[in-house]
């Protein structure tokens, strides 16, 4: 799966919650930029970006509970 596909899936999972979508895009952008500036290897960059995109994946469930 590509970063674009993961990002698209997380946006869909956010179910239109603009705050959540804005937050995940901001965190991902910051993480991506930092990783690139630090010249980390390709695999580590991928892991960093996936972690940034999915870091709040439990929030919708937590709000329900």
N, CA, C and O atoms as a Tripos MOL2 file, in Angstrom:
@<TRIPOS>MOLECULE
protein
  260   259    65     0     0
PROTEIN
NO_CHARGES

@<TRIPOS>ATOM
      1 N           0.8480   -1.1750    0.0000 N.3       1 UNK1
      2 CA          0.0000    0.0000    0.0000 C.3       1 UNK1
      3 C           0.8970    1.2430    0.0000 C.2       1 UNK1
      4 O           1.9350    1.2760    0.6620 O.2       1 UNK1
      5 N           0.4830    2.2430   -0.7420 N.am      2 UNK2
      6 CA          1.2660    3.4800   -0.8200 C.3       2 UNK2
      7 C           0.8310    4.4620    0.2650 C.2       2 UNK2
      8 O          -0.2160    4.2970    0.8900 O.2       2 UNK2
      9 N           1.6520    5.4820    0.4750 N.am      3 UNK3
     10 CA          1.3050    6.5420    1.4320 C.3       3 UNK3
     11 C          -0.0050    7.2000    0.9990 C.2       3 UNK3
     12 O          -0.8690    7.4680    1.8330 O.2       3 UNK3
     13 N          -0.1520    7.4570   -0.2850 N.am      4 UNK4
     14 CA         -1.3750    8.0900   -0.7830 C.3       4 UNK4
     15 C          -2.6120    7.2360   -0.4800 C.2       4 UNK4
     16 O          -3.6590    7.7730   -0.1170 O.2       4 UNK4
     17 N          -2.5000    5.9300   -0.6250 N.am      5 UNK5
     18 CA         -3.6280    5.0300   -0.3290 C.3       5 UNK5
     19 C          -3.9360    5.0230    1.1700 C.2       5 UNK5
     20 O          -5.1020    5.0470    1.5630 O.2       5 UNK5
     21 N          -2.9100    4.9890    1.9960 N.am      6 UNK6
     22 CA         -3.1040    5.0030    3.4470 C.3       6 UNK6
     23 C          -3.7520    6.3160    3.8720 C.2       6 UNK6
     24 O          -4.6780    6.3240    4.6820 O.2       6 UNK6
     25 N          -3.2640    7.4140    3.3270 N.am      7 UNK7
     26 CA         -3.8360    8.7220    3.6300 C.3       7 UNK7
     27 C          -5.3000    8.7890    3.1990 C.2       7 UNK7
     28 O          -6.1490    9.2840    3.9410 O.2       7 UNK7
     29 N          -5.5840    8.3020    2.0250 N.am      8 UNK8
     30 CA         -6.9640    8.2760    1.5210 C.3       8 UNK8
     31 C          -7.8680    7.4390    2.4200 C.2       8 UNK8
     32 O          -8.9950    7.8370    2.7150 O.2       8 UNK8
     33 N          -7.3800    6.2890    2.8520 N.am      9 UNK9
     34 CA         -8.1600    5.4250    3.7460 C.3       9 UNK9
     35 C          -8.4200    6.0870    5.0910 C.2       9 UNK9
     36 O          -9.5150    5.9750    5.6420 O.2       9 UNK9
     37 N          -7.4100    6.7810    5.6210 N.am     10 UNK10
     38 CA         -7.6050    7.4620    6.9110 C.3      10 UNK10
     39 C          -8.5670    8.6400    6.7840 C.2      10 UNK10
     40 O          -9.3330    8.9150    7.7080 O.2      10 UNK10
     41 N          -8.5350    9.3290    5.6630 N.am     11 UNK11
     42 CA         -9.4880   10.4140    5.4380 C.3      11 UNK11
     43 C         -10.8920    9.8420    5.3810 C.2      11 UNK11
     44 O         -11.8110   10.4070    5.9730 O.2      11 UNK11
     45 N         -11.0730    8.7350    4.6810 N.am     12 UNK12
     46 CA        -12.3860    8.0840    4.6190 C.3      12 UNK12
     47 C         -12.8110    7.6030    6.0050 C.2      12 UNK12
     48 O         -13.9760    7.7350    6.3800 O.2      12 UNK12
     49 N         -11.8680    7.0450    6.7650 N.am     13 UNK13
     50 CA        -12.1490    6.5490    8.1140 C.3      13 UNK13
     51 C         -12.5570    7.6780    9.0480 C.2      13 UNK13
     52 O         -13.2930    7.4570   10.0090 O.2      13 UNK13
     53 N         -12.0800    8.8910    8.7670 N.am     14 UNK14
     54 CA        -12.4230   10.0540    9.5960 C.3      14 UNK14
     55 C         -13.8750   10.4760    9.4260 C.2      14 UNK14
     56 O         -14.3760   11.3160   10.1740 O.2      14 UNK14
     57 N         -14.5380    9.9010    8.4540 N.am     15 UNK15
     58 CA        -15.9800   10.0690    8.2720 C.3      15 UNK15
     59 C         -16.4010   11.5440    8.2000 C.2      15 UNK15
     60 O         -17.4160   11.9390    8.7730 O.2      15 UNK15
     61 N         -15.6100   12.3410    7.4920 N.am     16 UNK16
     62 CA        -15.9610   13.7310    7.2850 C.3      16 UNK16
     63 C         -15.6330   14.6730    8.4280 C.2      16 UNK16
     64 O         -15.9710   15.8550    8.3620 O.2      16 UNK16
     65 N         -14.9820   14.1810    9.4750 N.am     17 UNK17
     66 CA        -14.6190   15.0350   10.6050 C.3      17 UNK17
     67 C         -13.4360   15.9170   10.1770 C.2      17 UNK17
     68 O         -12.2880   15.4730   10.1410 O.2      17 UNK17
     69 N         -13.7490   17.1710    9.8560 N.am     18 UNK18
     70 CA        -12.7510   18.0910    9.3230 C.3      18 UNK18
     71 C         -11.5820   18.3050   10.2880 C.2      18 UNK18
     72 O         -10.4320   18.4030    9.8620 O.2      18 UNK18
     73 N         -11.8780   18.3750   11.5760 N.am     19 UNK19
     74 CA        -10.8050   18.5520   12.5680 C.3      19 UNK19
     75 C          -9.8280   17.3870   12.5070 C.2      19 UNK19
     76 O          -8.6160   17.5980   12.4680 O.2      19 UNK19
     77 N         -10.3380   16.1660   12.4990 N.am     20 UNK20
     78 CA         -9.4710   14.9850   12.4470 C.3      20 UNK20
     79 C          -8.6680   14.9340   11.1520 C.2      20 UNK20
     80 O          -7.4790   14.6160   11.1650 O.2      20 UNK20
     81 N          -9.3210   15.2480   10.0340 N.am     21 UNK21
     82 CA         -8.6390   15.2210    8.7370 C.3      21 UNK21
     83 C          -7.5400   16.2780    8.6970 C.2      21 UNK21
     84 O          -6.4190   15.9920    8.2760 O.2      21 UNK21
     85 N          -7.8500   17.4820    9.1280 N.am     22 UNK22
     86 CA         -6.8640   18.5530    9.1600 C.3      22 UNK22
     87 C          -5.6840   18.1660   10.0480 C.2      22 UNK22
     88 O          -4.5280   18.3780    9.6810 O.2      22 UNK22
     89 N          -5.9780   17.6000   11.2120 N.am     23 UNK23
     90 CA         -4.9340   17.2080   12.1540 C.3      23 UNK23
     91 C          -4.0210   16.1400   11.5480 C.2      23 UNK23
     92 O          -2.7980   16.2680   11.6130 O.2      23 UNK23
     93 N          -4.5940   15.1000   10.9650 N.am     24 UNK24
     94 CA         -3.7420   14.0260   10.4350 C.3      24 UNK24
     95 C          -2.8930   14.5170    9.2710 C.2      24 UNK24
     96 O          -1.7510   14.0850    9.1160 O.2      24 UNK24
     97 N          -3.4370   15.4190    8.4480 N.am     25 UNK25
     98 CA         -2.6430   15.9560    7.3450 C.3      25 UNK25
     99 C          -1.5120   16.8310    7.8670 C.2      25 UNK25
    100 O          -0.3980   16.7820    7.3450 O.2      25 UNK25
    101 N          -1.7890   17.6300    8.8890 N.am     26 UNK26
    102 CA         -0.7290   18.4750    9.4660 C.3      26 UNK26
    103 C           0.3790   17.6290   10.0970 C.2      26 UNK26
    104 O           1.5620   17.8820    9.8660 O.2      26 UNK26
    105 N           0.0010   16.6340   10.8860 N.am     27 UNK27
    106 CA          1.0040   15.7740   11.5410 C.3      27 UNK27
    107 C           1.8150   15.0340   10.4890 C.2      27 UNK27
    108 O           3.0390   14.9490   10.5960 O.2      27 UNK27
    109 N           1.1490   14.5000    9.4760 N.am     28 UNK28
    110 CA          1.8500   13.7820    8.4120 C.3      28 UNK28
    111 C           2.8270   14.7050    7.6790 C.2      28 UNK28
    112 O           3.9620   14.3150    7.4040 O.2      28 UNK28
    113 N           2.3900   15.9250    7.3640 N.am     29 UNK29
    114 CA          3.2440   16.8740    6.6490 C.3      29 UNK29
    115 C           4.4790   17.2230    7.4680 C.2      29 UNK29
    116 O           5.5880   17.2610    6.9340 O.2      29 UNK29
    117 N           4.2950   17.4790    8.7650 N.am     30 UNK30
    118 CA          5.4370   17.7820    9.6230 C.3      30 UNK30
    119 C           6.3990   16.5960    9.6960 C.2      30 UNK30
    120 O           7.6110   16.7650    9.5650 O.2      30 UNK30
    121 N           5.8590   15.4110    9.9040 N.am     31 UNK31
    122 CA          6.7040   14.2130   10.0070 C.3      31 UNK31
    123 C           7.4510   13.9590    8.7010 C.2      31 UNK31
    124 O           8.6460   13.6640    8.7150 O.2      31 UNK31
    125 N           6.7550   14.0720    7.5790 N.am     32 UNK32
    126 CA          7.3720   13.8710    6.2650 C.3      32 UNK32
    127 C           8.5240   14.8580    6.0690 C.2      32 UNK32
    128 O           9.6100   14.4710    5.6390 O.2      32 UNK32
    129 N           8.2880   16.1120    6.3790 N.am     33 UNK33
    130 CA          9.3020   17.1460    6.2150 C.3      33 UNK33
    131 C          10.5150   16.8820    7.1070 C.2      33 UNK33
    132 O          11.6550   16.9760    6.6520 O.2      33 UNK33
    133 N          10.2740   16.5550    8.3590 N.am     34 UNK34
    134 CA         11.3770   16.2820    9.2850 C.3      34 UNK34
    135 C          12.1910   15.0890    8.8030 C.2      34 UNK34
    136 O          13.4210   15.1370    8.7980 O.2      34 UNK34
    137 N          11.5120   14.0220    8.3980 N.am     35 UNK35
    138 CA         12.2180   12.8410    7.8950 C.3      35 UNK35
    139 C          13.0760   13.1550    6.6880 C.2      35 UNK35
    140 O          14.2150   12.6990    6.5880 O.2      35 UNK35
    141 N          12.5250   13.9390    5.7650 N.am     36 UNK36
    142 CA         13.2920   14.3060    4.5730 C.3      36 UNK36
    143 C          14.4930   15.1900    4.9250 C.2      36 UNK36
    144 O          15.5800   15.0110    4.3750 O.2      36 UNK36
    145 N          14.2960   16.1390    5.8370 N.am     37 UNK37
    146 CA         15.4010   17.0090    6.2360 C.3      37 UNK37
    147 C          16.5020   16.2460    6.9780 C.2      37 UNK37
    148 O          17.6750   16.6150    6.9220 O.2      37 UNK37
    149 N          16.1060   15.1820    7.6700 N.am     38 UNK38
    150 CA         17.0780   14.3520    8.3910 C.3      38 UNK38
    151 C          17.7150   13.2970    7.4830 C.2      38 UNK38
    152 O          18.6000   12.5550    7.9080 O.2      38 UNK38
    153 N          17.2580   13.2390    6.2360 N.am     39 UNK39
    154 CA         17.8000   12.2920    5.2420 C.3      39 UNK39
    155 C          17.7390   10.8380    5.7110 C.2      39 UNK39
    156 O          18.6850   10.0740    5.5200 O.2      39 UNK39
    157 N          16.6060   10.4630    6.3310 N.am     40 UNK40
    158 CA         16.4700    9.0730    6.7710 C.3      40 UNK40
    159 C          16.2510    8.1690    5.5590 C.2      40 UNK40
    160 O          15.8370    8.6290    4.4950 O.2      40 UNK40
    161 N          16.5310    6.8950    5.7310 N.am     41 UNK41
    162 CA         16.4070    5.9630    4.6070 C.3      41 UNK41
    163 C          14.9390    5.7760    4.2150 C.2      41 UNK41
    164 O          14.0320    6.0920    4.9840 O.2      41 UNK41
    165 N          14.7300    5.2630    3.0190 N.am     42 UNK42
    166 CA         13.4030    5.1340    2.4140 C.3      42 UNK42
    167 C          12.4350    4.3220    3.2830 C.2      42 UNK42
    168 O          11.2860    4.7250    3.4650 O.2      42 UNK42
    169 N          12.8790    3.2050    3.8110 N.am     43 UNK43
    170 CA         12.0110    2.3560    4.6290 C.3      43 UNK43
    171 C          11.6060    3.0500    5.9260 C.2      43 UNK43
    172 O          10.4470    2.9780    6.3340 O.2      43 UNK43
    173 N          12.5460    3.7130    6.5690 N.am     44 UNK44
    174 CA         12.2520    4.4370    7.8050 C.3      44 UNK44
    175 C          11.3170    5.6090    7.5290 C.2      44 UNK44
    176 O          10.4310    5.9010    8.3330 O.2      44 UNK44
    177 N          11.5070    6.2760    6.4060 N.am     45 UNK45
    178 CA         10.6250    7.3830    6.0170 C.3      45 UNK45
    179 C           9.1920    6.8790    5.8460 C.2      45 UNK45
    180 O           8.2400    7.5290    6.2780 O.2      45 UNK45
    181 N           9.0530    5.7250    5.2160 N.am     46 UNK46
    182 CA          7.7240    5.1390    5.0170 C.3      46 UNK46
    183 C           7.0660    4.8450    6.3650 C.2      46 UNK46
    184 O           5.9030    5.1880    6.5770 O.2      46 UNK46
    185 N           7.8000    4.2170    7.2670 N.am     47 UNK47
    186 CA          7.2660    3.8940    8.6010 C.3      47 UNK47
    187 C           6.8960    5.1650    9.3450 C.2      47 UNK47
    188 O           5.8410    5.2270    9.9760 O.2      47 UNK47
    189 N           7.7450    6.1720    9.2780 N.am     48 UNK48
    190 CA          7.4740    7.4520    9.9280 C.3      48 UNK48
    191 C           6.1740    8.0630    9.4140 C.2      48 UNK48
    192 O           5.3510    8.5290   10.2030 O.2      48 UNK48
    193 N           5.9890    8.0640    8.1070 N.am     49 UNK49
    194 CA          4.7980    8.6640    7.5240 C.3      49 UNK49
    195 C           3.5390    7.8670    7.8630 C.2      49 UNK49
    196 O           2.4990    8.4580    8.1570 O.2      49 UNK49
    197 N           3.6170    6.5450    7.8260 N.am     50 UNK50
    198 CA          2.4610    5.7220    8.1900 C.3      50 UNK50
    199 C           2.0920    5.9470    9.6560 C.2      50 UNK50
    200 O           0.9130    6.0620    9.9900 O.2      50 UNK50
    201 N           3.0890    6.0080   10.5200 N.am     51 UNK51
    202 CA          2.8270    6.2520   11.9440 C.3      51 UNK51
    203 C           2.1750    7.6110   12.1490 C.2      51 UNK51
    204 O           1.2580    7.7440   12.9590 O.2      51 UNK51
    205 N           2.6400    8.6140   11.4240 N.am     52 UNK52
    206 CA          2.0700    9.9580   11.5470 C.3      52 UNK52
    207 C           0.6130    9.9770   11.0800 C.2      52 UNK52
    208 O          -0.2390   10.5990   11.7140 O.2      52 UNK52
    209 N           0.3380    9.3030    9.9820 N.am     53 UNK53
    210 CA         -1.0210    9.2860    9.4340 C.3      53 UNK53
    211 C          -1.9830    8.5450   10.3510 C.2      53 UNK53
    212 O          -3.1300    8.9610   10.5140 O.2      53 UNK53
    213 N          -1.5320    7.4680   10.9410 N.am     54 UNK54
    214 CA         -2.4320    6.6000   11.7090 C.3      54 UNK54
    215 C          -2.3660    6.8140   13.2240 C.2      54 UNK54
    216 O          -2.9940    6.0640   13.9710 O.2      54 UNK54
    217 N          -1.6310    7.8050   13.6860 N.am     55 UNK55
    218 CA         -1.3830    7.9450   15.1210 C.3      55 UNK55
    219 C          -2.6530    8.1580   15.9530 C.2      55 UNK55
    220 O          -2.6580    7.8340   17.1400 O.2      55 UNK55
    221 N          -3.7040    8.6820   15.3760 N.am     56 UNK56
    222 CA         -4.9580    8.9030   16.1180 C.3      56 UNK56
    223 C          -6.0770    7.9660   15.6680 C.2      56 UNK56
    224 O          -7.2530    8.3090   15.7860 O.2      56 UNK56
    225 N          -5.7310    6.8070   15.1610 N.am     57 UNK57
    226 CA         -6.7180    5.9070   14.5780 C.3      57 UNK57
    227 C          -7.7950    5.4750   15.5910 C.2      57 UNK57
    228 O          -8.9130    5.1490   15.1910 O.2      57 UNK57
    229 N          -7.4810    5.4690   16.8630 N.am     58 UNK58
    230 CA         -8.4410    5.0330   17.8730 C.3      58 UNK58
    231 C          -9.4000    6.1450   18.3300 C.2      58 UNK58
    232 O         -10.3690    5.8740   19.0390 O.2      58 UNK58
    233 N          -9.1350    7.3730   17.9320 N.am     59 UNK59
    234 CA         -9.9540    8.5020   18.4310 C.3      59 UNK59
    235 C         -11.4570    8.3530   18.1600 C.2      59 UNK59
    236 O         -12.2470    8.5840   19.0760 O.2      59 UNK59
    237 N         -11.8870    7.9810   16.9570 N.am     60 UNK60
    238 CA        -13.3300    7.8340   16.7480 C.3      60 UNK60
    239 C         -13.9670    6.8100   17.7060 C.2      60 UNK60
    240 O         -15.0570    7.0380   18.2300 O.2      60 UNK60
    241 N         -13.2850    5.6990   17.9230 N.am     61 UNK61
    242 CA        -13.8130    4.6950   18.8550 C.3      61 UNK61
    243 C         -13.8410    5.2210   20.2870 C.2      61 UNK61
    244 O         -14.7990    4.9920   21.0260 O.2      61 UNK61
    245 N         -12.7880    5.9230   20.6650 N.am     62 UNK62
    246 CA        -12.7210    6.4840   22.0180 C.3      62 UNK62
    247 C         -13.8360    7.4910   22.2540 C.2      62 UNK62
    248 O         -14.3870    7.5500   23.3540 O.2      62 UNK62
    249 N         -14.1750    8.2720   21.2560 N.am     63 UNK63
    250 CA        -15.2660    9.2520   21.4040 C.3      63 UNK63
    251 C         -16.6080    8.5560   21.6430 C.2      63 UNK63
    252 O         -17.4490    9.0480   22.3950 O.2      63 UNK63
    253 N         -16.7940    7.4070   20.9940 N.am     64 UNK64
    254 CA        -18.0490    6.6620   21.1800 C.3      64 UNK64
    255 C         -18.1590    6.1220   22.5920 C.2      64 UNK64
    256 O         -19.2410    6.1110   23.1790 O.2      64 UNK64
    257 N         -17.0280    5.6700   23.1390 N.am     65 UNK65
    258 CA        -17.0410    5.0760   24.4670 C.3      65 UNK65
    259 C         -17.0290    6.1560   25.5160 C.2      65 UNK65
    260 O         -17.0380    5.8570   26.7100 O.2      65 UNK65
@<TRIPOS>BOND
     1     1     2 1
     2     2     3 1
     3     3     4 2
     4     3     5 am
     5     5     6 1
     6     6     7 1
     7     7     8 2
     8     7     9 am
     9     9    10 1
    10    10    11 1
    11    11    12 2
    12    11    13 am
    13    13    14 1
    14    14    15 1
    15    15    16 2
    16    15    17 am
    17    17    18 1
    18    18    19 1
    19    19    20 2
    20    19    21 am
    21    21    22 1
    22    22    23 1
    23    23    24 2
    24    23    25 am
    25    25    26 1
    26    26    27 1
    27    27    28 2
    28    27    29 am
    29    29    30 1
    30    30    31 1
    31    31    32 2
    32    31    33 am
    33    33    34 1
    34    34    35 1
    35    35    36 2
    36    35    37 am
    37    37    38 1
    38    38    39 1
    39    39    40 2
    40    39    41 am
    41    41    42 1
    42    42    43 1
    43    43    44 2
    44    43    45 am
    45    45    46 1
    46    46    47 1
    47    47    48 2
    48    47    49 am
    49    49    50 1
    50    50    51 1
    51    51    52 2
    52    51    53 am
    53    53    54 1
    54    54    55 1
    55    55    56 2
    56    55    57 am
    57    57    58 1
    58    58    59 1
    59    59    60 2
    60    59    61 am
    61    61    62 1
    62    62    63 1
    63    63    64 2
    64    63    65 am
    65    65    66 1
    66    66    67 1
    67    67    68 2
    68    67    69 am
    69    69    70 1
    70    70    71 1
    71    71    72 2
    72    71    73 am
    73    73    74 1
    74    74    75 1
    75    75    76 2
    76    75    77 am
    77    77    78 1
    78    78    79 1
    79    79    80 2
    80    79    81 am
    81    81    82 1
    82    82    83 1
    83    83    84 2
    84    83    85 am
    85    85    86 1
    86    86    87 1
    87    87    88 2
    88    87    89 am
    89    89    90 1
    90    90    91 1
    91    91    92 2
    92    91    93 am
    93    93    94 1
    94    94    95 1
    95    95    96 2
    96    95    97 am
    97    97    98 1
    98    98    99 1
    99    99   100 2
   100    99   101 am
   101   101   102 1
   102   102   103 1
   103   103   104 2
   104   103   105 am
   105   105   106 1
   106   106   107 1
   107   107   108 2
   108   107   109 am
   109   109   110 1
   110   110   111 1
   111   111   112 2
   112   111   113 am
   113   113   114 1
   114   114   115 1
   115   115   116 2
   116   115   117 am
   117   117   118 1
   118   118   119 1
   119   119   120 2
   120   119   121 am
   121   121   122 1
   122   122   123 1
   123   123   124 2
   124   123   125 am
   125   125   126 1
   126   126   127 1
   127   127   128 2
   128   127   129 am
   129   129   130 1
   130   130   131 1
   131   131   132 2
   132   131   133 am
   133   133   134 1
   134   134   135 1
   135   135   136 2
   136   135   137 am
   137   137   138 1
   138   138   139 1
   139   139   140 2
   140   139   141 am
   141   141   142 1
   142   142   143 1
   143   143   144 2
   144   143   145 am
   145   145   146 1
   146   146   147 1
   147   147   148 2
   148   147   149 am
   149   149   150 1
   150   150   151 1
   151   151   152 2
   152   151   153 am
   153   153   154 1
   154   154   155 1
   155   155   156 2
   156   155   157 am
   157   157   158 1
   158   158   159 1
   159   159   160 2
   160   159   161 am
   161   161   162 1
   162   162   163 1
   163   163   164 2
   164   163   165 am
   165   165   166 1
   166   166   167 1
   167   167   168 2
   168   167   169 am
   169   169   170 1
   170   170   171 1
   171   171   172 2
   172   171   173 am
   173   173   174 1
   174   174   175 1
   175   175   176 2
   176   175   177 am
   177   177   178 1
   178   178   179 1
   179   179   180 2
   180   179   181 am
   181   181   182 1
   182   182   183 1
   183   183   184 2
   184   183   185 am
   185   185   186 1
   186   186   187 1
   187   187   188 2
   188   187   189 am
   189   189   190 1
   190   190   191 1
   191   191   192 2
   192   191   193 am
   193   193   194 1
   194   194   195 1
   195   195   196 2
   196   195   197 am
   197   197   198 1
   198   198   199 1
   199   199   200 2
   200   199   201 am
   201   201   202 1
   202   202   203 1
   203   203   204 2
   204   203   205 am
   205   205   206 1
   206   206   207 1
   207   207   208 2
   208   207   209 am
   209   209   210 1
   210   210   211 1
   211   211   212 2
   212   211   213 am
   213   213   214 1
   214   214   215 1
   215   215   216 2
   216   215   217 am
   217   217   218 1
   218   218   219 1
   219   219   220 2
   220   219   221 am
   221   221   222 1
   222   222   223 1
   223   223   224 2
   224   223   225 am
   225   225   226 1
   226   226   227 1
   227   227   228 2
   228   227   229 am
   229   229   230 1
   230   230   231 1
   231   231   232 2
   232   231   233 am
   233   233   234 1
   234   234   235 1
   235   235   236 2
   236   235   237 am
   237   237   238 1
   238   238   239 1
   239   239   240 2
   240   239   241 am
   241   241   242 1
   242   242   243 1
   243   243   244 2
   244   243   245 am
   245   245   246 1
   246   246   247 1
   247   247   248 2
   248   247   249 am
   249   249   250 1
   250   250   251 1
   251   251   252 2
   252   251   253 am
   253   253   254 1
   254   254   255 1
   255   255   256 2
   256   255   257 am
   257   257   258 1
   258   258   259 1
   259   259   260 2
@<TRIPOS>SUBSTRUCTURE
     1 UNK1         2 RESIDUE 1 A UNK
     2 UNK2         6 RESIDUE 1 A UNK
     3 UNK3        10 RESIDUE 1 A UNK
     4 UNK4        14 RESIDUE 1 A UNK
     5 UNK5        18 RESIDUE 1 A UNK
     6 UNK6        22 RESIDUE 1 A UNK
     7 UNK7        26 RESIDUE 1 A UNK
     8 UNK8        30 RESIDUE 1 A UNK
     9 UNK9        34 RESIDUE 1 A UNK
    10 UNK10       38 RESIDUE 1 A UNK
    11 UNK11       42 RESIDUE 1 A UNK
    12 UNK12       46 RESIDUE 1 A UNK
    13 UNK13       50 RESIDUE 1 A UNK
    14 UNK14       54 RESIDUE 1 A UNK
    15 UNK15       58 RESIDUE 1 A UNK
    16 UNK16       62 RESIDUE 1 A UNK
    17 UNK17       66 RESIDUE 1 A UNK
    18 UNK18       70 RESIDUE 1 A UNK
    19 UNK19       74 RESIDUE 1 A UNK
    20 UNK20       78 RESIDUE 1 A UNK
    21 UNK21       82 RESIDUE 1 A UNK
    22 UNK22       86 RESIDUE 1 A UNK
    23 UNK23       90 RESIDUE 1 A UNK
    24 UNK24       94 RESIDUE 1 A UNK
    25 UNK25       98 RESIDUE 1 A UNK
    26 UNK26      102 RESIDUE 1 A UNK
    27 UNK27      106 RESIDUE 1 A UNK
    28 UNK28      110 RESIDUE 1 A UNK
    29 UNK29      114 RESIDUE 1 A UNK
    30 UNK30      118 RESIDUE 1 A UNK
    31 UNK31      122 RESIDUE 1 A UNK
    32 UNK32      126 RESIDUE 1 A UNK
    33 UNK33      130 RESIDUE 1 A UNK
    34 UNK34      134 RESIDUE 1 A UNK
    35 UNK35      138 RESIDUE 1 A UNK
    36 UNK36      142 RESIDUE 1 A UNK
    37 UNK37      146 RESIDUE 1 A UNK
    38 UNK38      150 RESIDUE 1 A UNK
    39 UNK39      154 RESIDUE 1 A UNK
    40 UNK40      158 RESIDUE 1 A UNK
    41 UNK41      162 RESIDUE 1 A UNK
    42 UNK42      166 RESIDUE 1 A UNK
    43 UNK43      170 RESIDUE 1 A UNK
    44 UNK44      174 RESIDUE 1 A UNK
    45 UNK45      178 RESIDUE 1 A UNK
    46 UNK46      182 RESIDUE 1 A UNK
    47 UNK47      186 RESIDUE 1 A UNK
    48 UNK48      190 RESIDUE 1 A UNK
    49 UNK49      194 RESIDUE 1 A UNK
    50 UNK50      198 RESIDUE 1 A UNK
    51 UNK51      202 RESIDUE 1 A UNK
    52 UNK52      206 RESIDUE 1 A UNK
    53 UNK53      210 RESIDUE 1 A UNK
    54 UNK54      214 RESIDUE 1 A UNK
    55 UNK55      218 RESIDUE 1 A UNK
    56 UNK56      222 RESIDUE 1 A UNK
    57 UNK57      226 RESIDUE 1 A UNK
    58 UNK58      230 RESIDUE 1 A UNK
    59 UNK59      234 RESIDUE 1 A UNK
    60 UNK60      238 RESIDUE 1 A UNK
    61 UNK61      242 RESIDUE 1 A UNK
    62 UNK62      246 RESIDUE 1 A UNK
    63 UNK63      250 RESIDUE 1 A UNK
    64 UNK64      254 RESIDUE 1 A UNK
    65 UNK65      258 RESIDUE 1 A UNK
